[in-house]
């Protein structure tokens, strides 16, 4: 089935989800999840995006980001998935890591931004991987707690 086109708006933020091939839970392996964290954090300047929040679940990656340069959303995701695939495939001796395509949701309001931000940080708690979001090692929640004193936005 063909992937629907991704529409990009200038200066928009996006909630993005992409899954591993066959939904294999490969990111339960510490060394593989660390590859994704490293790629997300170390390439923000080169690929020109602002990373607001992320979580690497056992079989998925969720990010909240905003493209800032010429690459655009699709190319940024292709870079993240391509570089991580090469590294992971070498370690696992496999051919593919990710399913084709990705799901994106354009953020049009402050309320939706906060909702998606909270969803990302709460996901490991929801799936009983940890009791507190900041305890999950493959998420931006701990960084937000240390920097701002909270891991969620108040949406009331």
C-alpha positions as CSV (number, residue, x, y, z in Angstrom):
1,X,0.0,0.0,0.0
2,X,1.4,3.4,-0.9
3,X,2.3,5.9,1.8
4,X,0.2,9.1,1.6
5,X,2.2,12.3,0.9
6,X,3.6,14.3,3.7
7,X,2.5,17.9,3.6
8,X,4.9,20.3,5.1
9,X,4.3,23.8,6.4
10,X,7.0,26.4,7.0
11,X,7.9,26.7,10.7
12,X,5.5,23.9,11.8
13,X,6.3,21.3,14.4
14,X,5.5,17.6,13.8
15,X,4.7,14.6,15.9
16,X,6.2,11.6,14.1
17,X,6.0,7.9,14.7
18,X,7.9,5.2,12.8
19,X,8.0,1.5,13.6
20,X,10.6,-1.2,13.3
21,X,10.1,-3.8,10.5
22,X,7.6,-6.3,11.7
23,X,7.3,-4.4,14.9
24,X,10.3,-6.3,16.3
25,X,11.2,-5.1,19.7
26,X,14.8,-4.5,18.9
27,X,15.2,-1.4,21.1
28,X,14.9,-3.5,24.2
29,X,18.6,-3.9,23.6
30,X,20.4,-1.0,25.3
31,X,23.1,-0.7,22.7
32,X,20.5,-0.4,19.8
33,X,18.4,2.2,21.6
34,X,21.5,4.2,22.3
35,X,22.2,4.4,18.6
36,X,18.9,6.2,18.0
37,X,19.5,8.6,20.9
38,X,23.0,9.4,19.6
39,X,21.7,10.0,16.1
40,X,18.8,12.2,17.2
41,X,20.9,14.4,19.5
42,X,24.2,14.6,17.5
43,X,22.7,15.5,14.1
44,X,20.3,18.3,15.0
45,X,22.6,21.0,13.7
46,X,23.7,19.2,10.5
47,X,20.2,18.2,9.5
48,X,18.7,21.5,10.8
49,X,15.9,20.5,13.1
50,X,14.8,21.4,16.6
51,X,14.1,18.3,18.7
52,X,11.4,19.1,21.3
53,X,10.8,15.6,22.7
54,X,11.6,11.9,21.8
55,X,11.1,8.4,23.1
56,X,12.5,5.2,21.7
57,X,10.0,2.5,22.6
58,X,10.9,-1.2,22.1
59,X,9.5,-1.2,18.5
60,X,8.9,2.5,17.7
61,X,10.3,5.9,17.6
62,X,8.2,8.9,18.6
63,X,9.6,12.4,18.1
64,X,8.3,16.0,18.2
65,X,10.5,18.1,16.0
66,X,10.5,21.1,13.7
67,X,12.5,21.3,10.5
68,X,14.5,24.5,10.3
69,X,16.4,24.3,7.0
70,X,16.3,23.1,3.4
71,X,16.1,19.3,4.2
72,X,12.4,19.2,5.1
73,X,10.6,16.6,7.2
74,X,10.8,13.6,4.8
75,X,14.5,14.0,4.2
76,X,15.2,14.5,8.0
77,X,13.3,11.2,8.7
78,X,15.1,9.5,5.8
79,X,18.5,10.6,7.3
80,X,17.6,9.4,10.9
81,X,16.2,6.1,9.6
82,X,19.0,5.6,7.1
83,X,21.9,6.2,9.4
84,X,20.4,4.2,12.2
85,X,19.6,1.3,9.9
86,X,23.2,1.1,8.7
87,X,24.5,1.0,12.2
88,X,21.8,-1.4,13.6
89,X,21.9,-3.7,10.6
90,X,25.6,-4.2,11.0
91,X,25.2,-5.2,14.7
92,X,22.2,-7.5,14.0
93,X,23.4,-8.8,10.7
94,X,20.1,-8.0,9.0
95,X,19.0,-6.1,5.9
96,X,16.3,-3.7,7.3
97,X,15.5,-2.1,10.6
98,X,12.5,0.2,9.8
99,X,9.1,-0.2,8.1
100,X,8.8,2.0,5.1
101,X,7.4,5.5,5.7
102,X,6.3,7.2,8.8
103,X,3.2,8.8,10.4
104,X,3.3,12.5,10.9
105,X,0.9,14.9,12.6
106,X,1.2,18.6,12.0
107,X,1.0,20.7,15.2
108,X,-1.3,23.7,14.7
109,X,-1.9,24.7,18.3
110,X,-0.2,25.1,21.6
111,X,-2.7,22.6,23.1
112,X,-1.8,19.9,20.5
113,X,1.9,20.6,21.0
114,X,1.5,20.0,24.8
115,X,-0.7,16.9,24.2
116,X,1.9,15.2,21.9
117,X,4.8,16.3,24.1
118,X,3.1,14.6,27.1
119,X,2.2,11.6,25.0
120,X,5.8,11.0,24.1
121,X,7.0,11.3,27.7
122,X,4.2,9.3,29.2
123,X,4.4,6.4,26.7
124,X,6.9,4.3,28.7
125,X,4.7,4.6,31.8
126,X,1.5,3.7,29.8
127,X,3.2,0.5,28.6
128,X,4.5,-0.4,32.1
129,X,8.2,0.0,31.2
130,X,8.7,2.3,34.1
131,X,6.7,3.9,36.9
132,X,8.0,7.4,36.3
133,X,8.6,8.9,32.9
134,X,12.0,10.3,33.9
135,X,13.2,6.8,34.8
136,X,13.0,5.7,31.1
137,X,16.5,5.9,29.7
138,X,15.6,6.4,26.0
139,X,13.4,9.5,26.3
140,X,13.9,13.3,26.7
141,X,11.8,13.2,29.9
142,X,14.8,13.1,32.3
143,X,16.5,16.0,30.5
144,X,13.3,18.1,30.9
145,X,13.0,17.2,34.6
146,X,16.6,18.3,35.2
147,X,16.3,21.5,33.1
148,X,12.8,22.6,33.9
149,X,11.7,20.6,37.0
150,X,8.9,18.8,35.1
151,X,8.4,16.2,32.4
152,X,4.8,17.1,31.4
153,X,3.0,20.3,30.4
154,X,0.1,21.3,32.4
155,X,-2.9,21.1,30.0
156,X,-5.6,22.1,32.4
